[in-house]
């Protein structure tokens, strides 16, 4: 059990590392006013994915709470300087709600398509802002200089999904399954 718990406890560090790596290419592409906003958006997106994985793997609520608390405390400590017009927890709740709505109302490949549509908007607006903001689907849709930029950003996000996010999610799923199995 100790080994399983140790791997479980390493998830937050691996999450932040994965988000940082994913953000580098996005930052280079968007040249944002504040790089940390891009990292914040990727962290929240990945957390929504692993939170769903914890629910699907029926991870015990105390473990799920422990993991999420650990992550959100670090996010609050590292990214609270981004909060000006809204509180950081409001931005997190806003994003988690939007992703949750997609998980609850979509199926199959439509889920990833809809998740990316929201994430692309959030990343684009993060590149244009200096502090956290609330964005709702249908408001302030993104306007890039051209269709090629939009396609390039979509392709970059898809590549990051395949090479970084999905493998991290698969590793988490394995840990959650191990933590969920009952000892006989």
KELUM-48108 format. One record per residue: residue in three letters; x, y, z of N, C-alpha, C, O in turn. Coordinates in nm, 3 decimals. Layout:
% KELUM-48108
SITE|type|n_x|n_y|n_z|ca_x|ca_y|ca_z|c_x|c_y|c_z|o_x|o_y|o_z
SITE|ala|X|Y|Z|X|Y|Z|X|Y|Z|X|Y|Z
...
END
This chain:
% KELUM-48108
SITE|type|n_x|n_y|n_z|ca_x|ca_y|ca_z|c_x|c_y|c_z|o_x|o_y|o_z
SITE|unk|0.082|-0.120|0.000|0.000|0.000|0.000|0.086|0.126|0.000|0.049|0.227|-0.061
SITE|unk|0.201|0.122|0.067|0.290|0.238|0.074|0.333|0.282|-0.065|0.335|0.401|-0.095
SITE|unk|0.367|0.185|-0.150|0.413|0.216|-0.286|0.302|0.285|-0.365|0.327|0.381|-0.438
SITE|unk|0.179|0.235|-0.351|0.065|0.295|-0.420|0.044|0.439|-0.372|0.020|0.529|-0.452
SITE|unk|0.052|0.458|-0.241|0.032|0.591|-0.184|0.142|0.687|-0.230|0.115|0.804|-0.257
SITE|unk|0.264|0.637|-0.240|0.375|0.721|-0.285|0.351|0.768|-0.428|0.371|0.886|-0.458
SITE|unk|0.310|0.677|-0.515|0.281|0.716|-0.654|0.164|0.814|-0.660|0.166|0.909|-0.738
SITE|unk|0.064|0.792|-0.577|-0.051|0.882|-0.569|-0.007|1.022|-0.526|-0.052|1.121|-0.582
SITE|unk|0.080|1.029|-0.428|0.127|1.157|-0.376|0.214|1.234|-0.476|0.232|1.355|-0.462
SITE|unk|0.268|1.165|-0.575|0.352|1.229|-0.676|0.270|1.293|-0.789|0.324|1.367|-0.871
SITE|unk|0.141|1.265|-0.793|0.056|1.317|-0.901|0.060|1.470|-0.911|0.076|1.521|-1.021
SITE|unk|0.046|1.545|-0.800|0.049|1.692|-0.816|0.177|1.743|-0.883|0.170|1.829|-0.971
SITE|unk|0.293|1.693|-0.841|0.418|1.738|-0.903|0.422|1.704|-1.052|0.466|1.785|-1.134
SITE|unk|0.375|1.584|-1.085|0.373|1.545|-1.226|0.272|1.627|-1.305|0.295|1.658|-1.422
SITE|unk|0.163|1.663|-1.242|0.063|1.749|-1.306|0.124|1.884|-1.341|0.111|1.930|-1.455
SITE|unk|0.189|1.948|-1.244|0.248|2.079|-1.269|0.360|2.072|-1.371|0.377|2.164|-1.451
SITE|unk|0.435|1.965|-1.370|0.540|1.946|-1.469|0.481|1.929|-1.609|0.528|1.991|-1.705
SITE|unk|0.378|1.847|-1.621|0.311|1.826|-1.750|0.252|1.956|-1.801|0.266|1.988|-1.919
SITE|unk|0.186|2.030|-1.714|0.126|2.158|-1.754|0.232|2.257|-1.800|0.211|2.330|-1.897
SITE|unk|0.345|2.260|-1.732|0.454|2.351|-1.772|0.508|2.317|-1.909|0.530|2.405|-1.992
SITE|unk|0.530|2.188|-1.933|0.582|2.145|-2.063|0.481|2.177|-2.173|0.519|2.228|-2.279
SITE|unk|0.354|2.149|-2.150|0.250|2.179|-2.249|0.243|2.329|-2.277|0.222|2.371|-2.391
SITE|unk|0.260|2.407|-2.174|0.245|2.552|-2.187|0.356|2.617|-2.268|0.334|2.720|-2.331
SITE|unk|0.474|2.558|-2.267|0.587|2.619|-2.339|0.555|2.643|-2.485|0.577|2.754|-2.536
SITE|unk|0.503|2.542|-2.554|0.472|2.558|-2.696|0.359|2.659|-2.717|0.361|2.737|-2.812
SITE|unk|0.261|2.656|-2.628|0.150|2.751|-2.639|0.198|2.894|-2.616|0.155|2.987|-2.684
SITE|unk|0.287|2.912|-2.519|0.343|3.044|-2.491|0.423|3.095|-2.611|0.412|3.211|-2.649
SITE|unk|0.503|3.007|-2.670|0.580|3.046|-2.788|0.490|3.085|-2.904|0.522|3.176|-2.981
SITE|unk|0.378|3.016|-2.917|0.286|3.044|-3.026|0.208|3.174|-3.002|0.198|3.256|-3.093
SITE|unk|0.154|3.192|-2.882|0.065|3.306|-2.853|0.138|3.434|-2.811|0.084|3.544|-2.827
SITE|unk|0.259|3.420|-2.759|0.332|3.535|-2.707|0.243|3.618|-2.614|0.217|3.735|-2.640
SITE|unk|0.195|3.555|-2.504|0.099|3.621|-2.416|0.157|3.736|-2.336|0.278|3.750|-2.322
SITE|unk|0.067|3.818|-2.284|0.107|3.928|-2.195|0.156|3.872|-2.062|0.243|3.931|-1.998
SITE|unk|0.100|3.757|-2.021|0.137|3.695|-1.894|0.142|3.543|-1.914|0.037|3.478|-1.925
SITE|unk|0.261|3.486|-1.920|0.280|3.342|-1.943|0.206|3.257|-1.841|0.157|3.149|-1.873
SITE|unk|0.198|3.304|-1.718|0.136|3.225|-1.611|-0.011|3.196|-1.636|-0.064|3.095|-1.590
SITE|unk|-0.078|3.284|-1.709|-0.220|3.260|-1.740|-0.236|3.136|-1.828|-0.331|3.059|-1.810
SITE|unk|-0.146|3.117|-1.920|-0.151|2.998|-2.007|-0.130|2.873|-1.923|-0.203|2.775|-1.938
SITE|unk|-0.030|2.876|-1.835|-0.002|2.760|-1.749|-0.124|2.732|-1.660|-0.163|2.616|-1.643
SITE|unk|-0.183|2.836|-1.605|-0.302|2.820|-1.521|-0.413|2.748|-1.599|-0.474|2.654|-1.547
SITE|unk|-0.440|2.790|-1.721|-0.547|2.729|-1.801|-0.518|2.581|-1.827|-0.609|2.498|-1.821
SITE|unk|-0.394|2.548|-1.855|-0.359|2.408|-1.881|-0.372|2.326|-1.752|-0.419|2.213|-1.757
SITE|unk|-0.331|2.381|-1.639|-0.343|2.309|-1.512|-0.490|2.277|-1.485|-0.523|2.162|-1.454
SITE|unk|-0.576|2.375|-1.495|-0.717|2.352|-1.465|-0.777|2.251|-1.563|-0.856|2.165|-1.523
SITE|unk|-0.740|2.260|-1.689|-0.789|2.164|-1.788|-0.747|2.021|-1.751|-0.829|1.929|-1.751
SITE|unk|-0.620|2.003|-1.719|-0.571|1.869|-1.684|-0.636|1.821|-1.554|-0.670|1.703|-1.543
SITE|unk|-0.654|1.909|-1.457|-0.720|1.869|-1.333|-0.862|1.821|-1.361|-0.908|1.725|-1.300
SITE|unk|-0.931|1.887|-1.453|-1.068|1.843|-1.485|-1.065|1.700|-1.538|-1.155|1.620|-1.510
SITE|unk|-0.963|1.668|-1.615|-0.950|1.534|-1.671|-0.919|1.430|-1.563|-0.978|1.322|-1.561
SITE|unk|-0.826|1.463|-1.473|-0.793|1.363|-1.371|-0.903|1.354|-1.265|-0.920|1.249|-1.203
SITE|unk|-0.976|1.462|-1.243|-1.089|1.455|-1.151|-1.194|1.358|-1.206|-1.249|1.277|-1.132
SITE|unk|-1.222|1.367|-1.334|-1.315|1.273|-1.398|-1.262|1.130|-1.386|-1.339|1.037|-1.361
SITE|unk|-1.132|1.114|-1.404|-1.072|0.980|-1.392|-1.088|0.925|-1.250|-1.113|0.806|-1.232
SITE|unk|-1.075|1.011|-1.151|-1.093|0.966|-1.013|-1.237|0.919|-0.990|-1.260|0.818|-0.924
SITE|unk|-1.332|0.993|-1.045|-1.473|0.955|-1.031|-1.500|0.824|-1.104|-1.564|0.734|-1.049
SITE|unk|-1.451|0.812|-1.226|-1.474|0.690|-1.304|-1.410|0.568|-1.239|-1.464|0.457|-1.248
SITE|unk|-1.297|0.587|-1.175|-1.229|0.476|-1.108|-1.278|0.456|-0.965|-1.223|0.374|-0.891
SITE|unk|-1.380|0.528|-0.928|-1.441|0.517|-0.796|-1.338|0.531|-0.684|-1.339|0.456|-0.586
SITE|unk|-1.250|0.628|-0.701|-1.151|0.654|-0.597|-1.225|0.705|-0.473|-1.317|0.787|-0.484
SITE|unk|-1.186|0.659|-0.360|-1.253|0.697|-0.236|-1.251|0.850|-0.220|-1.151|0.915|-0.251
SITE|unk|-1.362|0.905|-0.174|-1.375|1.050|-0.160|-1.263|1.115|-0.079|-1.216|1.222|-0.118
SITE|unk|-1.219|1.055|0.033|-1.109|1.120|0.107|-0.980|1.133|0.024|-0.909|1.232|0.035
SITE|unk|-0.951|1.033|-0.059|-0.832|1.040|-0.144|-0.849|1.147|-0.252|-0.757|1.224|-0.279
SITE|unk|-0.967|1.149|-0.312|-0.996|1.249|-0.415|-0.985|1.389|-0.355|-0.924|1.479|-0.414
SITE|unk|-1.045|1.408|-0.239|-1.040|1.538|-0.171|-0.897|1.576|-0.138|-0.857|1.691|-0.157
SITE|unk|-0.819|1.481|-0.089|-0.678|1.505|-0.054|-0.599|1.552|-0.176|-0.522|1.648|-0.169
SITE|unk|-0.617|1.483|-0.287|-0.543|1.518|-0.408|-0.584|1.655|-0.461|-0.498|1.738|-0.490
SITE|unk|-0.712|1.679|-0.472|-0.759|1.808|-0.524|-0.719|1.923|-0.431|-0.680|2.030|-0.479
SITE|unk|-0.727|1.902|-0.302|-0.688|2.006|-0.207|-0.540|2.040|-0.224|-0.503|2.157|-0.225
SITE|unk|-0.458|1.939|-0.237|-0.314|1.959|-0.257|-0.287|2.042|-0.383|-0.206|2.135|-0.383
SITE|unk|-0.356|2.007|-0.490|-0.337|2.078|-0.617|-0.386|2.222|-0.605|-0.314|2.315|-0.643
SITE|unk|-0.508|2.242|-0.553|-0.564|2.378|-0.548|-0.488|2.467|-0.452|-0.480|2.588|-0.474
SITE|unk|-0.431|2.410|-0.344|-0.349|2.492|-0.255|-0.225|2.545|-0.327|-0.187|2.661|-0.311
SITE|unk|-0.163|2.458|-0.406|-0.045|2.501|-0.482|-0.084|2.602|-0.589|-0.013|2.700|-0.610
SITE|unk|-0.195|2.578|-0.657|-0.241|2.674|-0.759|-0.267|2.809|-0.694|-0.226|2.912|-0.746
SITE|unk|-0.333|2.809|-0.580|-0.362|2.933|-0.510|-0.232|3.005|-0.471|-0.221|3.126|-0.486
SITE|unk|-0.136|2.930|-0.420|-0.009|2.989|-0.379|0.070|3.044|-0.498|0.128|3.153|-0.491
SITE|unk|0.072|2.970|-0.608|0.154|3.007|-0.723|0.088|3.104|-0.820|0.157|3.174|-0.894
SITE|unk|-0.045|3.110|-0.821|-0.115|3.187|-0.923|-0.210|3.293|-0.868|-0.282|3.357|-0.945
SITE|unk|-0.212|3.314|-0.737|-0.304|3.411|-0.679|-0.273|3.554|-0.725|-0.360|3.640|-0.724
SITE|unk|-0.149|3.578|-0.766|-0.114|3.711|-0.816|-0.185|3.743|-0.950|-0.184|3.858|-0.994
SITE|unk|-0.245|3.642|-1.012|-0.318|3.664|-1.137|-0.459|3.717|-1.113|-0.525|3.764|-1.205
SITE|unk|-0.504|3.709|-0.988|-0.641|3.749|-0.955|-0.647|3.899|-0.927|-0.581|3.950|-0.836
SITE|unk|-0.726|3.969|-1.006|-0.748|4.112|-0.984|-0.898|4.140|-0.973|-0.946|4.184|-0.869
SITE|unk|-0.969|4.114|-1.080|-1.113|4.142|-1.084|-1.197|4.030|-1.025|-1.312|4.051|-0.986
SITE|unk|-1.141|3.911|-1.017|-1.211|3.796|-0.962|-1.115|3.720|-0.871|-0.994|3.737|-0.879
SITE|unk|-1.171|3.637|-0.785|-1.089|3.553|-0.699|-1.044|3.430|-0.778|-1.112|3.387|-0.871
SITE|unk|-0.930|3.376|-0.741|-0.877|3.260|-0.814|-0.973|3.142|-0.808|-0.988|3.069|-0.907
SITE|unk|-1.038|3.122|-0.694|-1.131|3.009|-0.683|-1.252|3.029|-0.777|-1.310|2.931|-0.823
SITE|unk|-1.289|3.154|-0.804|-1.399|3.179|-0.899|-1.358|3.137|-1.040|-1.438|3.078|-1.113
SITE|unk|-1.235|3.168|-1.077|-1.186|3.129|-1.210|-1.178|2.977|-1.221|-1.217|2.919|-1.323
SITE|unk|-1.127|2.912|-1.116|-1.117|2.766|-1.117|-1.256|2.705|-1.127|-1.280|2.617|-1.211
SITE|unk|-1.348|2.750|-1.044|-1.485|2.698|-1.046|-1.551|2.720|-1.181|-1.623|2.633|-1.230
SITE|unk|-1.528|2.835|-1.241|-1.583|2.867|-1.373|-1.536|2.765|-1.476|-1.617|2.710|-1.551
SITE|unk|-1.408|2.739|-1.480|-1.353|2.644|-1.578|-1.399|2.502|-1.548|-1.440|2.429|-1.638
SITE|unk|-1.392|2.462|-1.422|-1.431|2.325|-1.386|-1.580|2.302|-1.416|-1.618|2.193|-1.458
SITE|unk|-1.661|2.404|-1.396|-1.804|2.393|-1.429|-1.822|2.372|-1.580|-1.898|2.286|-1.622
SITE|unk|-1.752|2.452|-1.659|-1.765|2.440|-1.804|-1.720|2.302|-1.854|-1.787|2.241|-1.936
SITE|unk|-1.607|2.255|-1.803|-1.560|2.123|-1.843|-1.655|2.015|-1.793|-1.684|1.919|-1.865
SITE|unk|-1.704|2.030|-1.672|-1.800|1.934|-1.616|-1.926|1.924|-1.699|-1.978|1.814|-1.719
SITE|unk|-1.976|2.037|-1.747|-2.095|2.037|-1.832|-2.070|1.956|-1.960|-2.158|1.884|-2.007
SITE|unk|-1.951|1.968|-2.014|-1.917|1.892|-2.135|-1.912|1.744|-2.104|-1.966|1.663|-2.179
SITE|unk|-1.848|1.706|-1.993|-1.841|1.565|-1.955|-1.980|1.506|-1.936|-2.006|1.391|-1.975
SITE|unk|-2.070|1.584|-1.877|-2.205|1.534|-1.849|-2.295|1.530|-1.972|-2.390|1.452|-1.976
SITE|unk|-2.268|1.613|-2.071|-2.361|1.627|-2.183|-2.308|1.576|-2.316|-2.375|1.590|-2.418
SITE|unk|-2.190|1.517|-2.318|-2.131|1.473|-2.444|-2.094|1.326|-2.437|-2.092|1.264|-2.331
SITE|unk|-2.065|1.272|-2.554|-2.024|1.131|-2.562|-1.919|1.114|-2.671|-1.912|1.191|-2.766
SITE|unk|-1.837|1.012|-2.653|-1.739|0.974|-2.755|-1.641|1.085|-2.789|-1.596|1.159|-2.702
SITE|unk|-1.609|1.094|-2.917|-1.511|1.192|-2.963|-1.563|1.335|-2.952|-1.486|1.431|-2.958
SITE|unk|-1.694|1.349|-2.937|-1.752|1.482|-2.921|-1.700|1.550|-2.794|-1.689|1.672|-2.789
SITE|unk|-1.669|1.470|-2.693|-1.620|1.527|-2.566|-1.491|1.605|-2.590|-1.481|1.722|-2.553
SITE|unk|-1.394|1.540|-2.652|-1.265|1.604|-2.675|-1.280|1.727|-2.765|-1.216|1.830|-2.742
SITE|unk|-1.362|1.717|-2.865|-1.386|1.830|-2.956|-1.442|1.950|-2.880|-1.398|2.063|-2.898
SITE|unk|-1.541|1.923|-2.793|-1.603|2.032|-2.716|-1.508|2.085|-2.608|-1.505|2.206|-2.583
SITE|unk|-1.432|1.996|-2.545|-1.333|2.041|-2.446|-1.232|2.134|-2.511|-1.198|2.239|-2.456
SITE|unk|-1.184|2.095|-2.628|-1.084|2.176|-2.698|-1.142|2.309|-2.742|-1.070|2.410|-2.744
SITE|unk|-1.269|2.312|-2.779|-1.331|2.438|-2.821|-1.327|2.538|-2.704|-1.295|2.655|-2.724
SITE|unk|-1.360|2.491|-2.584|-1.356|2.579|-2.467|-1.211|2.613|-2.432|-1.179|2.730|-2.408
SITE|unk|-1.125|2.513|-2.428|-0.984|2.537|-2.392|-0.917|2.634|-2.490|-0.839|2.720|-2.448
SITE|unk|-0.945|2.620|-2.618|-0.887|2.712|-2.716|-0.928|2.856|-2.687|-0.846|2.948|-2.695
SITE|unk|-1.054|2.876|-2.652|-1.101|3.010|-2.618|-1.029|3.062|-2.493|-0.982|3.176|-2.490
SITE|unk|-1.022|2.978|-2.391|-0.957|3.020|-2.267|-0.809|3.051|-2.288|-0.758|3.149|-2.235
SITE|unk|-0.742|2.967|-2.364|-0.599|2.991|-2.391|-0.580|3.118|-2.473|-0.492|3.199|-2.445
SITE|unk|-0.663|3.134|-2.574|-0.652|3.254|-2.657|-0.672|3.379|-2.572|-0.592|3.473|-2.580
SITE|unk|-0.778|3.381|-2.492|-0.804|3.499|-2.409|-0.698|3.516|-2.301|-0.667|3.629|-2.262
SITE|unk|-0.643|3.406|-2.251|-0.533|3.415|-2.155|-0.414|3.485|-2.219|-0.342|3.561|-2.154
SITE|unk|-0.393|3.460|-2.347|-0.283|3.525|-2.419|-0.302|3.674|-2.436|-0.206|3.747|-2.455
SITE|unk|-0.426|3.720|-2.428|-0.458|3.861|-2.450|-0.478|3.939|-2.320|-0.490|4.061|-2.323
SITE|unk|-0.482|3.870|-2.207|-0.509|3.934|-2.079|-0.386|3.933|-1.989|-0.289|3.863|-2.014
SITE|unk|-0.395|4.014|-1.882|-0.287|4.019|-1.783|-0.328|3.955|-1.651|-0.244|3.928|-1.566
SITE|unk|-0.460|3.929|-1.635|-0.508|3.871|-1.511|-0.622|3.774|-1.541|-0.670|3.767|-1.654
SITE|unk|-0.664|3.699|-1.440|-0.772|3.601|-1.456|-0.902|3.668|-1.497|-0.926|3.785|-1.465
SITE|unk|-0.985|3.596|-1.567|-1.110|3.648|-1.620|-1.212|3.536|-1.622|-1.177|3.418|-1.611
SITE|unk|-1.337|3.573|-1.635|-1.444|3.476|-1.652|-1.482|3.476|-1.799|-1.507|3.582|-1.857
SITE|unk|-1.484|3.360|-1.859|-1.524|3.347|-1.998|-1.629|3.238|-2.006|-1.609|3.128|-1.955
SITE|unk|-1.738|3.267|-2.069|-1.845|3.171|-2.089|-1.859|3.142|-2.237|-1.842|3.230|-2.322
SITE|unk|-1.889|3.016|-2.267|-1.907|2.977|-2.405|-2.008|3.070|-2.471|-2.115|3.098|-2.417
SITE|unk|-1.971|3.118|-2.589|-2.058|3.208|-2.663|-2.026|3.354|-2.644|-2.080|3.439|-2.715
SITE|unk|-1.939|3.386|-2.548|-1.902|3.526|-2.523|-1.760|3.551|-2.572|-1.671|3.468|-2.553
SITE|unk|-1.740|3.661|-2.634|-1.607|3.703|-2.677|-1.530|3.590|-2.747|-1.418|3.557|-2.707
SITE|unk|-1.590|3.533|-2.849|-1.520|3.425|-2.919|-1.391|3.478|-2.978|-1.375|3.597|-3.003
SITE|unk|-1.299|3.386|-3.000|-1.168|3.436|-3.037|-1.158|3.471|-3.184|-1.215|3.408|-3.272
SITE|unk|-1.082|3.575|-3.204|-1.060|3.627|-3.338|-0.909|3.629|-3.358|-0.839|3.712|-3.300
SITE|unk|-0.862|3.540|-3.438|-0.720|3.539|-3.470|-0.700|3.614|-3.601|-0.797|3.645|-3.671
SITE|unk|-0.577|3.642|-3.633|-0.548|3.715|-3.756|-0.599|3.639|-3.878|-0.629|3.700|-3.981
SITE|unk|-0.609|3.509|-3.867|-0.658|3.432|-3.980|-0.689|3.289|-3.944|-0.657|3.242|-3.835
SITE|unk|-0.751|3.222|-4.036|-0.789|3.083|-4.017|-0.667|2.995|-3.994|-0.675|2.898|-3.918
SITE|unk|-0.557|3.027|-4.057|-0.437|2.944|-4.041|-0.387|2.947|-3.897|-0.338|2.846|-3.846
SITE|unk|-0.399|3.063|-3.829|-0.358|3.070|-3.689|-0.448|2.982|-3.603|-0.399|2.913|-3.513
SITE|unk|-0.577|2.985|-3.629|-0.671|2.904|-3.552|-0.640|2.755|-3.572|-0.637|2.678|-3.476
SITE|unk|-0.619|2.717|-3.696|-0.587|2.577|-3.727|-0.454|2.538|-3.662|-0.442|2.428|-3.607
SITE|unk|-0.356|2.625|-3.669|-0.226|2.596|-3.607|-0.240|2.577|-3.456|-0.179|2.487|-3.399
SITE|unk|-0.321|2.661|-3.391|-0.343|2.649|-3.247|-0.418|2.520|-3.215|-0.386|2.452|-3.117
SITE|unk|-0.517|2.486|-3.295|-0.590|2.361|-3.275|-0.498|2.241|-3.292|-0.503|2.146|-3.213
SITE|unk|-0.413|2.245|-3.393|-0.320|2.135|-3.417|-0.218|2.123|-3.303|-0.184|2.012|-3.260
SITE|unk|-0.171|2.235|-3.254|-0.077|2.234|-3.143|-0.141|2.173|-3.019|-0.080|2.092|-2.951
SITE|unk|-0.263|2.213|-2.991|-0.334|2.158|-2.876|-0.357|2.008|-2.893|-0.341|1.933|-2.797
SITE|unk|-0.394|1.964|-3.012|-0.414|1.821|-3.037|-0.284|1.743|-3.017|-0.285|1.633|-2.962
SITE|unk|-0.175|1.800|-3.062|-0.045|1.735|-3.045|-0.008|1.724|-2.897|0.040|1.620|-2.852
SITE|unk|-0.030|1.831|-2.822|-0.003|1.828|-2.678|-0.093|1.727|-2.609|-0.049|1.657|-2.517
SITE|unk|-0.215|1.719|-2.652|-0.311|1.622|-2.596|-0.257|1.480|-2.613|-0.254|1.403|-2.517
SITE|unk|-0.216|1.449|-2.734|-0.171|1.313|-2.766|-0.037|1.280|-2.700|-0.020|1.171|-2.645
SITE|unk|0.056|1.373|-2.704|0.191|1.344|-2.655|0.210|1.363|-2.505|0.296|1.297|-2.445
SITE|unk|0.132|1.451|-2.443|0.156|1.483|-2.302|0.037|1.457|-2.211|0.051|1.391|-2.108
SITE|unk|-0.080|1.508|-2.248|-0.194|1.504|-2.156|-0.253|1.364|-2.145|-0.276|1.315|-2.034
SITE|unk|-0.278|1.298|-2.257|-0.335|1.163|-2.254|-0.241|1.065|-2.182|-0.289|0.985|-2.101
SITE|unk|-0.110|1.066|-2.209|-0.022|0.976|-2.133|-0.023|1.005|-1.982|-0.021|0.911|-1.902
SITE|unk|-0.026|1.132|-1.943|-0.035|1.165|-1.801|-0.166|1.114|-1.742|-0.168|1.057|-1.633
SITE|unk|-0.274|1.134|-1.815|-0.406|1.086|-1.770|-0.406|0.933|-1.757|-0.464|0.879|-1.663
SITE|unk|-0.343|0.864|-1.851|-0.335|0.718|-1.845|-0.256|0.672|-1.722|-0.295|0.577|-1.655
SITE|unk|-0.147|0.740|-1.692|-0.070|0.708|-1.571|-0.154|0.728|-1.445|-0.151|0.646|-1.354
SITE|unk|-0.229|0.837|-1.442|-0.317|0.865|-1.327|-0.424|0.758|-1.316|-0.454|0.712|-1.206
SITE|unk|-0.483|0.719|-1.429|-0.585|0.615|-1.428|-0.532|0.486|-1.366|-0.601|0.421|-1.287
SITE|unk|-0.410|0.451|-1.402|-0.349|0.329|-1.348|-0.334|0.341|-1.196|-0.365|0.247|-1.123
SITE|unk|-0.287|0.455|-1.149|-0.270|0.476|-1.006|-0.406|0.473|-0.936|-0.420|0.413|-0.830
SITE|unk|-0.506|0.538|-0.996|-0.640|0.541|-0.934|-0.700|0.401|-0.927|-0.764|0.366|-0.827
SITE|unk|-0.679|0.322|-1.031|-0.729|0.184|-1.027|-0.662|0.105|-0.916|-0.728|0.029|-0.844
SITE|unk|-0.530|0.123|-0.902|-0.457|0.054|-0.796|-0.505|0.099|-0.658|-0.517|0.017|-0.566
SITE|unk|-0.530|0.226|-0.643|-0.575|0.281|-0.514|-0.719|0.240|-0.483|-0.759|0.233|-0.367
SITE|unk|-0.796|0.213|-0.587|-0.938|0.178|-0.570|-0.959|0.031|-0.539|-1.062|-0.007|-0.483
SITE|unk|-0.861|-0.054|-0.575|-0.879|-0.197|-0.552|-0.877|-0.224|-0.403|-0.794|-0.171|-0.329
SITE|unk|-0.968|-0.306|-0.362|-0.979|-0.340|-0.221|-0.883|-0.452|-0.186|-0.864|-0.547|-0.262
SITE|unk|-0.824|-0.437|-0.071|-0.733|-0.543|-0.023|-0.817|-0.656|0.033|-0.910|-0.634|0.111
SITE|unk|-0.783|-0.775|-0.007|-0.858|-0.893|0.040|-0.789|-0.957|0.157|-0.837|-1.057|0.210
END
